[in-house]
Amino acid sequence: MYLTILLQEGGGLMSYLPFLAMFLVIYLFMIRPQMKRQKNEKAFQSEISRGTRVITSSGIHGKIVEVNDNDNTVVVETGAGKIKFERSAISMEMTNKLNEPKK
């Protein structure tokens, strides 16, 4: 009896179905992939080592010459010299980006 009241026209569960479907679509296509990207980026940032060629989030390309674990920074050697960055500013490994197949 309770189920028939919910499924009746003009109210109940059926009126919320489009909103639930929209939330599910947003979660599957936007939120979940972003969470996966953040998890992968955080894992990469924790595994940074000397000699790795990287790209910062501001677009600077360079090679890591020094890793400071105590203050969570890295020194990146660029064409202009050496620059100190926070670990969180390192966006991706350049060698992986260059070796990806073109789409």
C-alpha positions as CSV (number, residue, x, y, z in Angstrom):
1,M,0.0,0.0,0.0
2,Y,2.8,2.4,0.9
3,L,4.5,1.7,-2.5
4,T,1.3,2.5,-4.4
5,I,1.0,5.9,-2.6
6,L,4.6,6.8,-3.5
7,L,4.2,5.8,-7.2
8,Q,0.8,7.6,-7.6
9,E,0.7,10.5,-10.0
10,G,1.3,13.9,-8.6
11,G,3.8,13.2,-5.9
12,G,6.0,10.8,-4.1
13,L,9.1,9.1,-5.3
14,M,8.4,9.6,-9.0
15,S,8.6,13.4,-8.7
16,Y,12.2,13.1,-7.4
17,L,13.4,10.6,-10.0
18,P,14.6,13.3,-12.5
19,F,16.7,15.0,-9.8
20,L,18.2,11.7,-8.7
21,A,19.0,10.9,-12.3
22,M,20.7,14.3,-12.8
23,F,22.8,13.9,-9.7
24,L,23.9,10.4,-10.7
25,V,25.0,11.7,-14.2
26,I,26.9,14.6,-12.7
27,Y,28.6,12.3,-10.2
28,L,29.6,9.7,-12.8
29,F,30.8,12.1,-15.5
30,M,32.2,15.0,-13.4
31,I,32.9,14.4,-9.8
32,R,34.3,10.8,-9.9
33,P,36.8,11.4,-12.7
34,Q,38.1,14.6,-10.9
35,M,38.5,12.7,-7.7
36,K,40.5,10.0,-9.5
37,R,42.8,12.7,-11.2
38,Q,43.4,14.3,-7.8
39,K,44.3,11.0,-6.3
40,N,46.8,10.2,-9.1
41,E,48.3,13.7,-8.9
42,K,48.8,13.4,-5.2
43,A,50.5,10.0,-5.5
44,F,52.8,11.4,-8.2
45,Q,53.7,14.4,-6.0
46,S,54.7,12.2,-3.1
47,E,56.9,10.0,-5.4
48,I,58.9,12.9,-6.9
49,S,62.7,12.3,-7.0
50,R,65.9,13.9,-8.3
51,G,66.3,13.9,-12.1
52,T,62.7,13.7,-12.9
53,R,61.6,16.1,-15.8
54,V,58.4,17.8,-14.7
55,I,55.9,20.5,-15.7
56,T,54.6,22.8,-13.0
57,S,51.0,23.9,-12.7
58,S,52.0,27.3,-14.1
59,G,53.5,25.6,-17.2
60,I,57.2,25.8,-16.4
61,H,59.3,22.9,-17.7
62,G,62.4,21.7,-15.9
63,K,64.3,19.0,-14.1
64,I,64.2,18.4,-10.4
65,V,67.7,18.9,-8.9
66,E,66.8,18.9,-5.2
67,V,64.0,17.5,-3.0
68,N,63.4,18.9,0.5
69,D,61.1,16.5,2.5
70,N,61.2,18.6,5.7
71,D,59.6,21.7,4.2
72,N,57.8,20.0,1.3
73,T,59.6,21.9,-1.5
74,V,61.6,21.0,-4.6
75,V,64.2,22.9,-6.6
76,V,63.5,22.8,-10.4
77,E,66.3,23.7,-12.9
78,T,64.9,25.5,-15.9
79,G,66.5,27.3,-18.8
80,A,66.5,30.5,-16.7
81,G,68.0,29.0,-13.6
82,K,67.0,27.2,-10.5
83,I,63.5,27.9,-9.0
84,K,62.1,26.6,-5.7
85,F,58.6,25.3,-5.8
86,E,56.1,23.7,-3.4
87,R,55.6,20.0,-4.1
88,S,51.9,20.7,-4.8
89,A,52.9,23.0,-7.7
90,I,54.3,20.1,-9.7
91,S,51.6,19.1,-12.1
92,M,52.9,16.2,-14.1
93,E,56.0,14.3,-15.3
94,M,57.2,15.6,-18.6
95,T,58.6,12.2,-19.9
96,N,55.2,10.6,-19.4
97,K,53.5,13.4,-21.3
98,L,55.9,13.3,-24.2
99,N,55.6,9.5,-24.5
100,E,51.8,9.4,-24.6
101,P,50.3,8.4,-28.0
102,K,48.7,11.3,-29.9
103,K,44.9,11.1,-30.1
